Amino acid sequence: MPTIRDIKVARAEAIIGHHFANQDLLWEALQVAGSGEYRIGGRNTAKGNQNLATLGDLVMLVVLADTWIESNLDKGK
């Protein structure tokens, strides 16, 4: 029987259309800061994934800012 982890990883792969050779990396990326997952696939997650969560937030801000700027530039044409 598949675990919750297996189900969530499979759903994430289906959504983004990519299969990860190392699914531990995807599982780590799916964890929120302070999730309690401090060791995934033999790797320690720094501060309960706080560093990766911060990086993800920053990447999301860049993508959203780019989208917002592009949509406003299109309105001026």
SULZI-V753697 format. One record per residue. RES is the residue in one letter. PHI is phi in degrees with one decimal (NA if undefined). OMEGA is omega in radians with two decimals (NA if undefined). Layout:
# SULZI-V753697
res->RES phi->PHI omega->OMEGA
res->RES phi->PHI omega->OMEGA
This chain:
# SULZI-V753697
res->M phi->NA omega->-3.12
res->P phi->-69.0 omega->3.10
res->T phi->-84.5 omega->3.06
res->I phi->-58.1 omega->3.12
res->R phi->-59.5 omega->-3.14
res->D phi->-59.4 omega->-3.13
res->I phi->-65.7 omega->-3.12
res->K phi->-66.7 omega->3.11
res->V phi->-64.2 omega->3.13
res->A phi->-62.0 omega->3.11
res->R phi->-63.8 omega->3.13
res->A phi->-63.0 omega->3.12
res->E phi->-63.1 omega->3.12
res->A phi->-65.2 omega->-3.12
res->I phi->-65.7 omega->-3.08
res->I phi->-90.1 omega->3.09
res->G phi->69.8 omega->-3.14
res->H phi->-143.5 omega->3.06
res->H phi->-99.9 omega->3.14
res->F phi->-88.1 omega->3.06
res->A phi->-64.2 omega->3.09
res->N phi->-111.5 omega->-3.08
res->Q phi->-69.1 omega->3.06
res->D phi->-61.5 omega->3.14
res->L phi->-65.9 omega->3.10
res->L phi->-66.1 omega->3.13
res->W phi->-60.1 omega->3.11
res->E phi->-63.1 omega->-3.13
res->A phi->-65.6 omega->-3.12
res->L phi->-79.5 omega->-3.11
res->Q phi->-79.9 omega->3.06
res->V phi->-84.9 omega->3.11
res->A phi->-58.5 omega->3.13
res->G phi->78.7 omega->-3.08
res->S phi->-70.2 omega->-3.10
res->G phi->92.8 omega->3.07
res->E phi->-86.0 omega->-3.11
res->Y phi->-103.7 omega->3.11
res->R phi->-146.1 omega->-3.13
res->I phi->-129.6 omega->3.10
res->G phi->57.7 omega->3.13
res->G phi->83.3 omega->3.12
res->R phi->-108.1 omega->3.02
res->N phi->-82.3 omega->3.06
res->T phi->-93.8 omega->-3.06
res->A phi->-60.7 omega->3.07
res->K phi->52.0 omega->3.12
res->G phi->64.3 omega->3.08
res->N phi->79.5 omega->-3.10
res->Q phi->-63.8 omega->-3.13
res->N phi->-65.5 omega->3.13
res->L phi->-66.7 omega->3.11
res->A phi->-63.7 omega->3.10
res->T phi->-64.2 omega->3.10
res->L phi->-61.6 omega->3.12
res->G phi->-60.6 omega->3.11
res->D phi->-61.6 omega->-3.14
res->L phi->-67.7 omega->3.10
res->V phi->-62.3 omega->3.13
res->M phi->-62.0 omega->3.11
res->L phi->-62.5 omega->3.12
res->V phi->-64.7 omega->3.14
res->V phi->-63.2 omega->3.13
res->L phi->-65.7 omega->3.11
res->A phi->-63.6 omega->3.11
res->D phi->-62.2 omega->3.12
res->T phi->-63.0 omega->-3.14
res->W phi->-64.4 omega->3.14
res->I phi->-63.9 omega->3.14
res->E phi->-62.2 omega->-3.13
res->S phi->-68.5 omega->3.11
res->N phi->-73.8 omega->3.08
res->L phi->-66.5 omega->3.13
res->D phi->-64.9 omega->-3.13
res->K phi->-68.4 omega->-3.10
res->G phi->-81.6 omega->-3.09
res->K phi->-85.0 omega->NA
